[in-house]
Amino acid sequence: MAKEGIENVSQIIKLAGQKNKEVTMLTSTQPRIIIFTSSSCPWCNRVKQYLREKKFRFKDVNVERDPEGARELRRRNIMGVPAVLINNHPIIGFDKAKIDKLLGIK
């Protein structure tokens, strides 16, 4: 009876480890990306298109329509769009080299 309990605990630990591994894999393969944009910004469209082509999901925050998004940019002393946050690292403009580096694109 005691041995059975130990096996169950071992199984729980093993399952917990697998779950954590899955969570880690999801987190590491899909970074948190936020793009601050405006309606009339062609470079905003280009950065969004580039990330879609590379199969990355992102949150699009149009600062003309989203006052909280505009405040967030001002809080970070960012005065232009596109502003891309990748795992909280800011990139101003469509700087492909910096985006690629932060996303591990070769």
TIRO-2110 file (N, C-alpha, C; in Angstrom, 1 decimal):
// TIRO-2110
0.8, -1.2, 0.0, N, 1, A
0.0, 0.0, 0.0, CA, 1, A
0.9, 1.3, 0.0, C, 1, A
1.9, 1.3, 0.8, N, 2, A
2.8, 2.4, 0.9, CA, 2, A
3.5, 2.6, -0.4, C, 2, A
3.9, 1.5, -1.0, N, 3, A
4.6, 1.6, -2.3, CA, 3, A
3.8, 2.2, -3.4, C, 3, A
2.5, 1.8, -3.4, N, 4, A
1.5, 2.4, -4.3, CA, 4, A
1.4, 3.9, -4.2, C, 4, A
1.4, 4.4, -3.0, N, 5, A
1.4, 5.8, -2.7, CA, 5, A
2.6, 6.6, -3.3, C, 5, A
3.8, 5.9, -3.1, N, 6, A
5.0, 6.5, -3.6, CA, 6, A
5.0, 6.6, -5.1, C, 6, A
4.5, 5.5, -5.7, N, 7, A
4.4, 5.6, -7.2, CA, 7, A
3.5, 6.7, -7.6, C, 7, A
2.4, 6.9, -6.9, N, 8, A
1.5, 8.0, -7.3, CA, 8, A
2.1, 9.3, -7.2, C, 8, A
2.9, 9.5, -6.1, N, 9, A
3.6, 10.8, -5.9, CA, 9, A
4.6, 10.9, -7.0, C, 9, A
5.3, 9.9, -7.4, N, 10, A
6.3, 9.9, -8.4, CA, 10, A
5.6, 10.3, -9.8, C, 10, A
4.5, 9.7, -10.0, N, 11, A
3.7, 10.0, -11.2, CA, 11, A
3.3, 11.5, -11.2, C, 11, A
2.9, 12.0, -10.1, N, 12, A
2.5, 13.4, -10.0, CA, 12, A
3.6, 14.3, -10.3, C, 12, A
4.8, 14.0, -9.7, N, 13, A
6.0, 14.8, -9.9, CA, 13, A
6.4, 14.8, -11.4, C, 13, A
6.3, 13.6, -12.0, N, 14, A
6.7, 13.4, -13.4, CA, 14, A
5.7, 14.3, -14.3, C, 14, A
4.4, 14.2, -14.0, N, 15, A
3.4, 14.9, -14.7, CA, 15, A
3.6, 16.4, -14.6, C, 15, A
3.9, 16.8, -13.3, N, 16, A
4.1, 18.3, -13.1, CA, 16, A
5.3, 18.8, -13.9, C, 16, A
6.4, 18.0, -13.9, N, 17, A
7.5, 18.3, -14.7, CA, 17, A
7.2, 18.4, -16.2, C, 17, A
6.4, 17.6, -16.7, N, 18, A
6.0, 17.6, -18.1, CA, 18, A
5.2, 18.9, -18.4, C, 18, A
4.3, 19.2, -17.5, N, 19, A
3.5, 20.4, -17.6, CA, 19, A
4.3, 21.6, -17.6, C, 19, A
5.3, 21.7, -16.7, N, 20, A
6.1, 22.9, -16.7, CA, 20, A
7.0, 23.0, -17.9, C, 20, A
7.4, 21.8, -18.5, N, 21, A
8.2, 21.8, -19.7, CA, 21, A
7.3, 22.4, -20.8, C, 21, A
6.1, 22.0, -20.9, N, 22, A
5.2, 22.5, -21.9, CA, 22, A
5.0, 24.0, -21.8, C, 22, A
4.8, 24.5, -20.6, N, 23, A
4.6, 25.9, -20.4, CA, 23, A
5.9, 26.6, -20.8, C, 23, A
7.0, 26.1, -20.4, N, 24, A
8.3, 26.8, -20.8, CA, 24, A
8.4, 26.8, -22.3, C, 24, A
8.1, 25.7, -23.0, N, 25, A
8.2, 25.7, -24.4, CA, 25, A
7.3, 26.7, -25.1, C, 25, A
6.1, 26.8, -24.6, N, 26, A
5.2, 27.8, -25.2, CA, 26, A
5.7, 29.2, -25.0, C, 26, A
6.2, 29.4, -23.8, N, 27, A
6.7, 30.8, -23.5, CA, 27, A
7.9, 31.1, -24.3, C, 27, A
8.8, 30.2, -24.5, N, 28, A
10.0, 30.4, -25.2, CA, 28, A
9.8, 30.5, -26.7, C, 28, A
8.8, 29.8, -27.2, N, 29, A
8.6, 29.8, -28.7, CA, 29, A
7.7, 31.0, -29.1, C, 29, A
6.9, 31.6, -28.2, N, 30, A
6.1, 32.7, -28.6, CA, 30, A
6.3, 33.9, -27.6, C, 30, A
7.2, 34.8, -28.0, N, 31, A
7.5, 35.9, -27.2, CA, 31, A
6.2, 36.9, -27.1, C, 31, A
6.2, 37.7, -26.1, N, 32, A
5.1, 38.7, -26.0, CA, 32, A
5.5, 39.9, -26.8, C, 32, A
4.7, 40.1, -27.8, N, 33, A
5.0, 41.2, -28.8, CA, 33, A
3.8, 42.2, -28.8, C, 33, A
4.1, 43.5, -28.6, N, 34, A
3.1, 44.5, -28.6, CA, 34, A
3.6, 45.5, -29.6, C, 34, A
2.7, 45.9, -30.6, N, 35, A
3.1, 46.9, -31.6, CA, 35, A
2.2, 48.1, -31.4, C, 35, A
2.7, 49.3, -31.1, N, 36, A
2.0, 50.5, -31.0, CA, 36, A
2.0, 51.2, -32.4, C, 36, A
0.8, 51.4, -32.9, N, 37, A
0.6, 51.9, -34.3, CA, 37, A
-0.3, 53.1, -34.3, C, 37, A
-0.4, 53.7, -35.6, N, 38, A
-1.4, 54.6, -35.9, CA, 38, A
-2.0, 54.3, -37.2, C, 38, A
-3.2, 54.8, -37.5, N, 39, A
-3.9, 54.4, -38.8, CA, 39, A
-3.1, 54.8, -40.0, C, 39, A
-2.4, 55.9, -40.0, N, 40, A
-1.8, 56.4, -41.3, CA, 40, A
-0.3, 56.1, -41.4, C, 40, A
0.2, 55.1, -40.6, N, 41, A
1.6, 54.8, -40.5, CA, 41, A
2.0, 53.6, -41.5, C, 41, A
2.6, 53.9, -42.6, N, 42, A
3.0, 52.7, -43.5, CA, 42, A
4.0, 51.8, -42.8, C, 42, A
4.9, 52.3, -42.0, N, 43, A
5.9, 51.5, -41.4, CA, 43, A
5.3, 50.5, -40.4, C, 43, A
4.2, 51.0, -39.8, N, 44, A
3.5, 50.1, -38.8, CA, 44, A
2.9, 48.9, -39.6, C, 44, A
2.4, 49.1, -40.8, N, 45, A
1.8, 48.0, -41.6, CA, 45, A
2.9, 47.1, -42.0, C, 45, A
4.1, 47.6, -42.3, N, 46, A
5.2, 46.8, -42.7, CA, 46, A
5.7, 45.9, -41.6, C, 46, A
5.8, 46.4, -40.4, N, 47, A
6.3, 45.6, -39.3, CA, 47, A
5.3, 44.5, -38.9, C, 47, A
4.0, 44.9, -39.0, N, 48, A
3.0, 43.9, -38.8, CA, 48, A
3.0, 42.8, -39.8, C, 48, A
3.1, 43.2, -41.1, N, 49, A
3.2, 42.2, -42.2, CA, 49, A
4.4, 41.3, -42.0, C, 49, A
5.6, 41.9, -41.6, N, 50, A
6.8, 41.1, -41.4, CA, 50, A
6.6, 40.0, -40.3, C, 50, A
6.0, 40.4, -39.2, N, 51, A
5.8, 39.5, -38.1, CA, 51, A
4.8, 38.4, -38.5, C, 51, A
3.8, 38.8, -39.2, N, 52, A
2.8, 37.8, -39.7, CA, 52, A
3.5, 36.8, -40.6, C, 52, A
4.4, 37.2, -41.5, N, 53, A
5.1, 36.3, -42.4, CA, 53, A
6.0, 35.4, -41.6, C, 53, A
6.5, 35.8, -40.5, N, 54, A
7.4, 35.0, -39.7, CA, 54, A
6.6, 34.2, -38.7, C, 54, A
5.2, 34.3, -38.8, N, 55, A
4.3, 33.5, -37.9, CA, 55, A
4.3, 33.8, -36.5, C, 55, A
4.6, 35.1, -36.2, N, 56, A
4.5, 35.6, -34.8, CA, 56, A
3.2, 36.3, -34.5, C, 56, A
2.6, 36.0, -33.4, N, 57, A
1.4, 36.7, -32.9, CA, 57, A
1.8, 37.9, -32.2, C, 57, A
1.0, 38.9, -32.3, N, 58, A
1.2, 40.2, -31.6, CA, 58, A
-0.1, 40.9, -31.3, C, 58, A
0.1, 41.8, -30.3, N, 59, A
-1.1, 42.7, -30.0, CA, 59, A
-0.8, 44.0, -30.7, C, 59, A
-1.8, 44.5, -31.4, N, 60, A
-1.8, 45.8, -32.1, CA, 60, A
-2.5, 46.8, -31.3, C, 60, A
-1.8, 47.8, -30.9, N, 61, A
-2.4, 48.9, -30.1, CA, 61, A
-2.3, 50.2, -30.9, C, 61, A
-3.5, 50.6, -31.5, N, 62, A
-3.6, 51.9, -32.2, CA, 62, A
-3.7, 53.0, -31.3, C, 62, A
-2.7, 53.8, -31.2, N, 63, A
-2.6, 54.9, -30.2, CA, 63, A
-3.6, 56.0, -30.5, C, 63, A
-4.1, 56.1, -31.7, N, 64, A
-5.1, 57.1, -32.0, CA, 64, A
-6.5, 56.7, -31.4, C, 64, A
-6.7, 55.4, -31.3, N, 65, A
-8.0, 54.9, -30.7, CA, 65, A
-7.9, 54.4, -29.3, C, 65, A
-6.7, 54.2, -28.8, N, 66, A
-6.5, 53.6, -27.5, CA, 66, A
-5.8, 54.6, -26.6, C, 66, A
-6.5, 55.4, -25.8, N, 67, A
-5.8, 56.4, -24.9, CA, 67, A
-4.8, 55.8, -23.9, C, 67, A
-5.1, 54.6, -23.4, N, 68, A
-4.2, 53.9, -22.5, CA, 68, A
-2.9, 53.5, -23.2, C, 68, A
-3.0, 53.1, -24.5, N, 69, A
-1.8, 52.8, -25.3, CA, 69, A
-1.0, 54.0, -25.5, C, 69, A
-1.6, 55.2, -25.8, N, 70, A
-0.9, 56.4, -26.0, CA, 70, A
-0.2, 56.8, -24.7, C, 70, A
-0.9, 56.7, -23.5, N, 71, A
-0.3, 57.0, -22.3, CA, 71, A
1.0, 56.1, -22.0, C, 71, A
0.8, 54.8, -22.4, N, 72, A
1.9, 53.9, -22.2, CA, 72, A
3.2, 54.3, -23.0, C, 72, A
3.0, 54.7, -24.2, N, 73, A
4.1, 55.2, -25.0, CA, 73, A
4.7, 56.5, -24.3, C, 73, A
3.9, 57.4, -23.9, N, 74, A
4.4, 58.6, -23.2, CA, 74, A
5.2, 58.2, -21.9, C, 74, A
4.6, 57.3, -21.2, N, 75, A
5.3, 56.8, -19.9, CA, 75, A
6.7, 56.3, -20.2, C, 75, A
6.8, 55.7, -21.4, N, 76, A
8.1, 55.1, -21.8, CA, 76, A
9.0, 56.1, -22.6, C, 76, A
8.5, 57.4, -22.7, N, 77, A
9.2, 58.4, -23.4, CA, 77, A
9.4, 58.0, -24.9, C, 77, A
8.4, 57.3, -25.5, N, 78, A
8.5, 57.0, -26.9, CA, 78, A
7.5, 57.9, -27.6, C, 78, A
8.0, 58.7, -28.6, N, 79, A
7.2, 59.7, -29.2, CA, 79, A
6.8, 59.4, -30.7, C, 79, A
7.1, 58.2, -31.1, N, 80, A
6.7, 57.8, -32.5, CA, 80, A
6.2, 56.4, -32.6, C, 80, A
5.7, 56.1, -33.8, N, 81, A
5.2, 54.7, -34.1, CA, 81, A
5.9, 54.4, -35.4, C, 81, A
6.0, 53.1, -35.7, N, 82, A
5.7, 52.0, -34.9, CA, 82, A
6.7, 51.9, -33.7, C, 82, A
6.2, 51.5, -32.6, N, 83, A
7.0, 51.1, -31.4, CA, 83, A
6.7, 49.7, -31.1, C, 83, A
7.7, 48.8, -31.1, N, 84, A
7.5, 47.4, -30.9, CA, 84, A
8.1, 47.0, -29.6, C, 84, A
7.3, 46.3, -28.8, N, 85, A
7.9, 45.8, -27.5, CA, 85, A
7.9, 44.3, -27.7, C, 85, A
9.1, 43.7, -27.6, N, 86, A
9.3, 42.3, -27.6, CA, 86, A
9.8, 41.9, -26.2, C, 86, A
9.0, 41.2, -25.5, N, 87, A
9.3, 40.8, -24.1, CA, 87, A
9.7, 42.0, -23.3, C, 87, A
9.0, 43.1, -23.6, N, 88, A
9.3, 44.4, -22.9, CA, 88, A
10.5, 45.1, -23.3, C, 88, A
11.2, 44.7, -24.4, N, 89, A
12.3, 45.4, -25.0, CA, 89, A
11.8, 46.3, -26.1, C, 89, A
12.0, 47.6, -26.0, N, 90, A
11.4, 48.5, -27.0, CA, 90, A
12.3, 48.6, -28.3, C, 90, A
11.6, 48.7, -29.4, N, 91, A
12.3, 48.9, -30.7, CA, 91, A
11.5, 50.0, -31.3, C, 91, A
12.1, 51.1, -31.7, N, 92, A
11.4, 52.2, -32.3, CA, 92, A
11.6, 52.2, -33.8, C, 92, A
10.5, 52.2, -34.5, N, 93, A
10.6, 52.1, -36.0, CA, 93, A
10.6, 50.6, -36.4, C, 93, A
10.7, 50.4, -37.7, N, 94, A
10.8, 49.0, -38.2, CA, 94, A
12.3, 48.7, -38.4, C, 94, A
12.9, 48.3, -37.3, N, 95, A
14.3, 48.0, -37.3, CA, 95, A
14.4, 46.5, -37.4, C, 95, A
14.5, 46.0, -38.6, N, 96, A
14.4, 44.5, -38.8, CA, 96, A
15.5, 43.8, -38.1, C, 96, A
16.7, 44.3, -38.1, N, 97, A
17.9, 43.7, -37.5, CA, 97, A
17.6, 43.5, -36.0, C, 97, A
17.1, 44.5, -35.3, N, 98, A
16.8, 44.4, -33.9, CA, 98, A
15.7, 43.4, -33.6, C, 98, A
14.7, 43.5, -34.5, N, 99, A
13.5, 42.5, -34.3, CA, 99, A
14.0, 41.1, -34.5, C, 99, A
14.8, 40.9, -35.5, N, 100, A
15.3, 39.5, -35.8, CA, 100, A
16.2, 39.0, -34.6, C, 100, A
17.0, 39.9, -34.1, N, 101, A
17.9, 39.5, -33.0, CA, 101, A
17.0, 39.1, -31.7, C, 101, A
16.0, 39.9, -31.4, N, 102, A
15.2, 39.6, -30.2, CA, 102, A
14.3, 38.4, -30.4, C, 102, A
14.0, 38.1, -31.6, N, 103, A
13.1, 37.0, -31.9, CA, 103, A
13.9, 35.8, -32.3, C, 103, A
15.2, 35.9, -32.4, N, 104, A
16.0, 34.7, -32.8, CA, 104, A
15.9, 34.3, -34.3, C, 104, A
15.5, 35.3, -35.1, N, 105, A
15.3, 35.0, -36.6, CA, 105, A
16.7, 35.2, -37.2, C, 105, A
17.0, 34.2, -38.0, N, 106, A
18.4, 34.2, -38.7, CA, 106, A
18.2, 34.5, -40.2, C, 106, A
END
